[in-house]
Amino acid sequence: MKQRSVLLSEIAKQLNVPLYNADVEINGLGLCNRPTVYPSILSYITSSEYLKNALNNPHVRALVISEKQYLQLKPECHDRFSFLISDAPEEDFYRLHKWLYEATDFYEKNDFEPIIGKDCRIHKSVVIENGVVIGDRVTIGPYSIVNRNSRIGNDTHIGCCSVIGSAGFQIFYTREGVPFNAVHVGGTVIGNKVWIGDHVAIGNALFEGNVQIGDHTQINNHCHIAHNCMVGKNSVLAAHSTLLGSSVVENGCWISPQAVVMNRVTVGQQAMVGTHATVKRDVPPGDTVIGSPAVSRKEFIKMRGALKKIME
């Protein structure tokens, strides 16, 4: 994704904030607790609890941080990072992210004509933006949209009124308490022989990489897959199921109707999530979880038995 690097001093000038320590070269932005392909990234922290994540991530070279947090740092942190001092670290970080995308060539902006494979059946009302690659024998129904930076594999079906690579939803607040949505610059990759129904929204990635849908996965109508999610091969997402940001559904899973997998939760391979379940913690491979919040089926039955005895 990287097109160029930018010096921290240039960033400090753009944000109108002071720079402490070395003027390092930055070639990516990212959250300090997420993996990255870049060797030198700028991140931010809003509380001391996130500092451990930054210290454990060797790719984080600089942080946007408040003056108060900076003064509380231990000496080893001063040797480890460069700092941009801000009275609103989160807002300034995403304001910078937007500026880098809109006003510079820091992020790659694919603008080539769409590449469409052989024997595709794409309705005339479908919108396909530049920077899209579509494989062979792909079917796309009326009024669907395929946004920039999307890749669709061979023999995949997409129904009506679905959006591939939709704008992600990462909400933050300004100093004045006004909500805003961060610009998403990543992409979406759909595998081979995937079936996607009607009114499905699959978001794109926030900073780098792609939302990924594995081969042979089946996604029913009205599903929502948020930014930075990964769905493995041979999985099934039934109608109205929702995957929140950075959640992972591994190979061979079944997500039942109206289930919600919360952000950064992993559903292990061959696991099953019951109808209306809200999954707030990782699901072990092969397990079945039900309820809200979701628990193991065995635990749920045990809890119901105990409650029945109390009621009696």
JOGI-V110602 format. One record per residue. BURIAL is I if it has 24 or more other ideal C-beta (glycine too) atoms within 12 Angstrom, else O. Layout:
BURIAL, BURIAL
//
This chain:
I, I, O, O, I, I, I, I, O, I, I, I, O, I, I, O, I, O, I, I, I, O, O, I, I, I, I, I, I, I, I, I, O, I, O, I, O, I, O, I, I, I, I, I, I, I, O, O, O, I, I, O, I, I, I, O, I, O, I, I, I, I, I, I, I, I, O, O, I, I, O, O, I, O, O, O, I, O, O, I, I, I, I, I, I, I, O, I, I, I, I, I, I, I, I, I, I, I, O, I, I, O, O, O, O, I, I, I, O, I, O, O, O, I, O, O, O, O, O, I, O, I, O, O, O, I, I, I, I, O, I, I, I, I, I, O, O, I, I, I, I, O, O, I, I, I, I, I, I, I, I, I, I, I, I, I, I, I, I, O, I, I, I, I, I, I, I, I, I, I, O, I, O, O, O, O, O, O, O, O, O, I, I, I, I, I, I, I, I, I, I, I, I, I, I, I, I, I, I, I, I, I, I, I, I, I, I, I, I, I, I, I, I, I, I, I, I, I, I, I, I, I, I, I, I, I, I, I, I, I, I, I, I, I, I, I, I, I, I, I, I, I, I, I, I, I, I, I, I, I, I, I, I, I, I, I, O, I, I, I, I, I, I, I, I, I, I, I, I, O, I, I, I, I, O, O, I, I, I, I, O, O, I, O, O, O, I, I, I, I, I, O, I, I, I, I, O, O, O, O, O, O, O, O, O, O, O, O, O, O, O, O
//
